Amino acid sequence: MVRKETIHPFHLFVLVYMIQSGVTLFSLPRMVGEAYGMNGWLVLFIHYGIASFNIYLIYLVYKKGEGNSPFQLLEKALPKWLYAPFYCFLVIMWGIIAITIVRQYIYILQIFSFPSTSSNWFIVLMLLLVFVFVIQGFYRISLITTLLFYFSFWLLLIGIPIFSAWDIQNMTKFFLVGATDSTVRSTLEVYTGFLGYELVLLWFPYLAKERKNFKAIWLGHSFTFFVYLYACIVAFGFYSFTQLLDNLFPTLIAFQHIELPFLSRFDSLIYAGFLAKVMVTVSLYFWASVHMAKRLMPASNTVWILLAILIVSYVGSLRLDNIRKTVEVLGIASIFDIATAFLLPVLFLIFIAIQKRNKNRR
């Protein structure tokens, strides 16, 4: 594969942060409280460590494969009928994740701001924006994402006024007590907030070998962790533990308590800021889906592949007519994505090791 325009490490930092952090932030403190109980935010350190290890595995794939696309190595060594079903699985899984994130964001927007407006109009409009975004190609996506990062960066500052109502007594002196849903699935749902880094496997052709790319990727992941930790500490101190569990979107509700003399609906700015982050996450997952479909059908037109995936995703998701169904499907798809994020690097490392051993024997 011909090496494309290379991505600057700073853009990689921004890409990883923007794809990881999204609407999960609205409900993350509640999810953490349900899964781990009082002061459950401490367990985020473990989630961060696990995801960091996963990123290290991806780095090993990049290093051992000498910067070459692992998918390209796979295609050269195996017949198409062997890897084609797996590629189809990735196309479908990443497409499902993208469209359910769109629906989740639109349903949240509808609940709080546009209860009488049909969600489908918003979804179609957002998919049109995604289409325009994705057809620009990955290099331009990285540049546009950086601009959107500057647009949404101010969201980190809006928690400051909430500290006036923050009470350290709400943190309680108990640790990891009072969990209401301490299951494996709830643990995995918290971990899904860190997903997105697995797409780095598709970015290898855009990485310059002489740059510290994976340091930037790890810093982007670390920045996401800082934002999640910050949001959870603010929420655990703003609410009592019972109130935290009773709020479906505690972060968003806390933001609504902020009052500005020149703005009556401050939460409208929140939705605008998160729209940028959601656009990046959705676009990159659709881009990944298109990328894998293109590898299956290299002679096909990228625009038509993207159109087909967007239309099929939209029509296939019409039955997800409320946020409960959408979150359930997104959760299932994300669990498969977690498994993929860990298994792919391991399988690629094994495959590269076998190839090198066979090459040395010759």
C-alpha positions in Angstrom: 0.0 0.0 0.0 1.3 3.4 -0.9 2.1 5.5 2.1 -0.3 8.5 2.4 0.2 12.0 3.9 1.5 11.5 7.4 -0.3 12.7 10.5 1.5 15.0 12.9 1.7 13.6 16.5 -0.4 16.5 17.8 -3.2 15.5 15.4 -3.0 11.9 16.7 -3.3 13.2 20.2 -6.5 15.1 19.2 -7.9 12.2 17.2 -7.6 9.7 20.1 -9.1 12.2 22.6 -12.0 13.2 20.4 -12.9 9.7 19.4 -12.8 8.3 22.9 -14.7 11.1 24.8 -18.3 11.7 23.8 -21.9 11.2 25.1 -20.6 8.6 27.5 -19.5 11.5 29.6 -23.2 12.4 30.2 -23.9 9.2 32.1 -20.4 8.0 33.1 -20.6 9.0 36.8 -23.8 7.1 37.3 -22.4 4.1 35.4 -19.4 4.1 37.7 -21.6 4.5 40.8 -23.8 1.6 39.8 -20.9 -0.7 38.9 -18.5 0.1 41.8 -20.4 2.0 44.5 -19.3 5.0 46.5 -16.1 6.6 45.3 -16.1 4.2 42.4 -14.2 6.8 40.4 -11.0 5.2 41.8 -11.6 2.2 39.6 -11.2 4.4 36.5 -7.4 4.1 37.2 -7.7 0.3 36.5 -9.7 0.9 33.3 -7.1 3.4 32.2 -4.3 0.9 32.9 -6.0 -1.9 30.9 -6.6 0.4 27.9 -3.0 1.6 28.1 -1.8 -2.0 27.9 -4.0 -2.5 24.9 -2.5 0.5 23.2 0.9 -0.9 24.0 0.0 -4.2 22.2 -1.0 -2.1 19.2 2.4 -0.3 19.4 4.1 -3.7 19.4 2.2 -4.6 16.2 3.4 -1.4 14.6 7.0 -2.0 15.8 7.2 -5.7 14.9 5.5 -5.1 11.6 7.9 -2.2 10.8 5.1 0.3 10.4 3.3 -1.7 7.7 -0.4 -2.2 7.8 -1.1 -5.5 9.5 -4.2 -6.0 7.3 -1.9 -5.8 4.2 0.4 -8.4 5.7 -2.7 -10.6 6.3 -4.0 -10.2 2.8 -0.6 -11.2 1.3 -0.4 -14.4 3.3 -3.9 -15.7 3.3 -6.6 -16.4 0.7 -9.4 -13.9 0.5 -12.1 -16.4 1.5 -10.3 -16.8 4.9 -10.2 -13.1 6.0 -13.3 -11.8 4.1 -15.8 -13.0 6.7 -13.8 -11.2 9.5 -13.6 -8.0 7.4 -17.4 -8.2 6.9 -17.8 -8.5 10.7 -15.7 -5.4 11.2 -17.7 -3.4 8.6 -21.0 -4.3 10.3 -19.7 -3.9 13.9 -18.2 -0.4 13.4 -21.2 0.6 11.4 -23.5 -0.4 14.2 -21.4 1.5 16.8 -21.5 4.6 14.6 -25.2 4.7 13.9 -26.2 3.9 17.6 -23.9 6.7 18.8 -25.8 9.1 16.4 -29.1 7.9 17.7 -28.1 8.1 21.3 -26.9 11.7 21.0 -30.1 12.7 19.0 -32.4 11.1 21.6 -30.6 12.9 24.4 -31.0 16.1 22.5 -34.6 15.4 21.9 -35.3 14.6 25.5 -33.9 17.9 26.8 -34.5 20.4 24.0 -36.7 19.1 21.1 -39.3 16.7 22.6 -41.9 17.4 19.8 -39.5 17.1 16.9 -39.0 13.8 15.0 -35.6 12.3 15.7 -35.3 10.9 12.2 -34.9 14.4 10.7 -32.0 15.1 13.0 -30.4 11.8 12.3 -30.6 12.2 8.5 -29.1 15.7 8.8 -26.3 14.4 11.0 -25.6 11.5 8.6 -25.4 14.1 5.7 -22.7 16.0 7.7 -20.9 12.7 8.4 -21.0 11.9 4.7 -19.3 15.3 3.8 -16.8 14.7 6.6 -15.8 11.1 5.7 -15.4 11.7 2.0 -12.6 14.2 2.7 -10.3 11.3 3.5 -8.4 10.4 6.7 -5.7 13.1 6.4 -8.3 15.9 6.1 -10.4 14.3 8.8 -7.5 14.7 11.2 -7.1 18.4 10.3 -10.8 19.1 10.6 -10.9 17.2 13.9 -8.2 19.5 15.3 -10.4 22.5 14.5 -13.4 20.9 16.2 -11.1 20.1 19.2 -10.5 23.8 19.6 -14.2 24.4 19.3 -15.1 21.9 22.0 -12.1 22.4 24.3 -13.9 25.0 26.4 -16.2 22.2 27.7 -13.4 21.3 30.2 -13.9 24.7 31.9 -17.6 24.5 32.5 -17.3 22.3 35.6 -15.6 25.2 37.4 -18.8 27.0 38.4 -20.3 23.8 39.8 -17.6 23.6 42.5 -19.5 26.3 44.3 -22.1 23.6 45.1 -19.5 20.8 45.4 -19.5 19.2 48.9 -16.7 16.9 50.0 -19.1 15.2 52.4 -20.9 13.8 49.4 -17.8 11.9 48.5 -18.3 9.9 51.8 -15.7 8.0 53.7 -16.7 4.7 52.2 -15.0 3.1 49.2 -16.5 0.8 46.7 -19.6 0.2 48.8 -23.2 0.4 47.6 -22.9 -0.8 44.0 -26.3 -1.7 42.6 -25.2 -3.4 39.4 -21.8 -5.0 40.0 -21.8 -7.3 37.0 -19.3 -8.0 34.3 -21.5 -6.3 31.8 -21.7 -3.1 33.9 -17.9 -3.2 34.2 -17.5 -3.5 30.4 -20.0 -0.7 29.9 -17.8 1.6 31.9 -14.8 0.5 29.9 -16.5 1.3 26.6 -15.9 4.9 27.4 -12.2 4.3 26.5 -12.9 2.6 23.2 -11.8 4.2 19.9 -8.0 3.6 20.2 -8.5 0.2 18.4 -8.9 2.2 15.2 -5.2 3.1 15.4 -4.6 -0.3 13.7 -6.0 1.2 10.6 -3.9 4.4 10.8 -0.5 2.8 10.3 -0.1 3.9 6.7 -0.5 7.6 7.9 2.1 7.4 10.6 5.6 8.7 10.0 8.2 6.3 11.4 10.5 8.9 12.7 8.0 10.6 14.9 6.8 9.7 18.4 3.4 8.7 17.2 2.5 6.3 20.0 3.5 8.7 22.7 1.0 11.2 21.2 -1.6 8.4 21.1 -1.0 7.5 24.7 -1.1 11.2 25.7 -4.5 11.5 24.0 -5.8 8.5 25.9 -4.4 9.9 29.1 -6.1 13.2 28.5 -9.4 11.3 28.0 -8.8 9.6 31.4 -8.2 13.0 33.0 -11.5 14.3 31.6 -13.4 11.3 32.8 -11.8 11.4 36.3 -12.5 15.1 36.5 -16.2 14.6 35.5 -16.7 11.8 38.0 -15.1 13.7 40.9 -17.2 16.7 40.2 -20.4 14.6 40.0 -19.6 12.5 43.1 -19.1 15.7 45.1 -22.1 17.6 43.5 -24.7 14.9 44.2 -25.3 12.6 47.1 -24.7 9.0 46.2 -28.5 8.3 46.0 -29.0 11.4 43.8 -26.2 10.3 41.5 -27.8 6.9 40.9 -31.2 8.4 40.3 -30.0 10.7 37.5 -29.8 9.1 34.1 -27.4 11.8 32.9 -25.8 13.3 36.0 -23.1 15.3 34.2 -25.7 16.9 31.9 -28.1 17.7 34.8 -25.2 19.3 36.7 -24.4 21.5 33.8 -28.0 22.8 33.7 -27.5 24.3 37.1 -25.0 26.8 35.6 -26.6 30.2 35.1 -25.1 33.0 33.0 -26.6 36.5 32.9 -26.3 36.7 29.1 -27.6 33.1 28.3 -30.9 31.6 29.4 -30.2 28.1 28.1 -26.6 27.3 28.9 -27.1 23.6 28.1 -27.6 24.6 24.4 -23.9 25.4 24.3 -23.2 21.9 25.8 -25.1 20.2 23.0 -23.2 22.3 20.4 -19.9 21.4 22.0 -20.6 17.7 22.2 -21.9 17.7 18.6 -18.3 18.3 17.5 -17.1 15.4 19.6 -19.9 13.1 18.4 -19.3 14.0 14.8 -15.6 13.0 15.1 -16.4 9.7 16.8 -19.2 8.7 14.4 -17.2 9.8 11.3 -14.1 7.9 12.3 -16.1 4.7 13.0 -17.9 5.1 9.6 -14.5 5.8 8.0 -13.2 2.5 9.5 -16.2 0.6 8.2 -15.7 2.1 4.7 -11.9 1.3 4.9 -12.5 -2.4 5.6 -15.2 -2.6 2.9 -12.8 -1.0 0.5 -10.2 -3.6 1.4 -12.7 -6.3 0.4 -13.7 -4.5 -2.8 -10.7 -2.4 -3.9 -12.1 -1.6 -7.3 -15.3 -0.1 -5.8 -15.9 3.6 -5.6 -15.4 4.9 -2.0 -18.3 7.3 -2.2 -20.7 4.6 -3.2 -19.5 2.3 -0.4 -19.9 5.1 2.1 -23.4 5.9 0.8 -24.4 2.2 1.0 -23.1 1.9 4.6 -24.9 5.1 5.7 -28.2 4.1 4.1 -28.1 0.5 5.4 -27.1 1.7 8.9 -30.0 4.2 9.0 -32.6 1.8 7.7 -31.3 -1.0 9.9 -31.6 1.2 13.0 -35.1 2.4 12.4 -36.4 -0.1 15.0 -34.2 1.5 17.6 -37.0 4.1 18.3 -36.0 5.0 21.8 -32.9 5.6 23.8 -33.2 2.4 25.9 -33.1 0.1 22.8 -30.3 2.2 21.3 -28.1 2.0 24.4 -28.7 -1.8 24.7 -27.6 -2.4 21.1 -24.7 0.0 21.5 -23.6 -1.9 24.6 -23.7 -5.3 22.8 -21.7 -3.9 19.8 -19.2 -2.3 22.2 -18.6 -5.5 24.0 -17.7 -7.2 20.7 -15.5 -4.2 20.0 -13.6 -4.6 23.3 -12.9 -8.2 22.4 -11.8 -7.1 18.9 -9.5 -4.4 20.4 -7.6 -7.0 22.4 -7.7 -10.0 20.1 -6.6 -8.2 16.9 -3.2 -7.0 18.2 -2.5 -10.4 19.8 -3.4 -12.3 16.5 -1.4 -9.9 14.4 1.6 -10.3 16.7 1.4 -14.1 16.4 1.0 -13.8 12.7 4.0 -11.5 12.3 6.1 -13.8 14.5 5.2 -16.8 12.4 6.0 -14.9 9.2 9.4 -13.9 10.5 10.2 -17.4 11.7 9.3 -18.9 8.3 11.3 -16.2 6.5 14.4 -17.0 8.7 14.1 -20.7 7.9 14.2 -19.9 4.2 
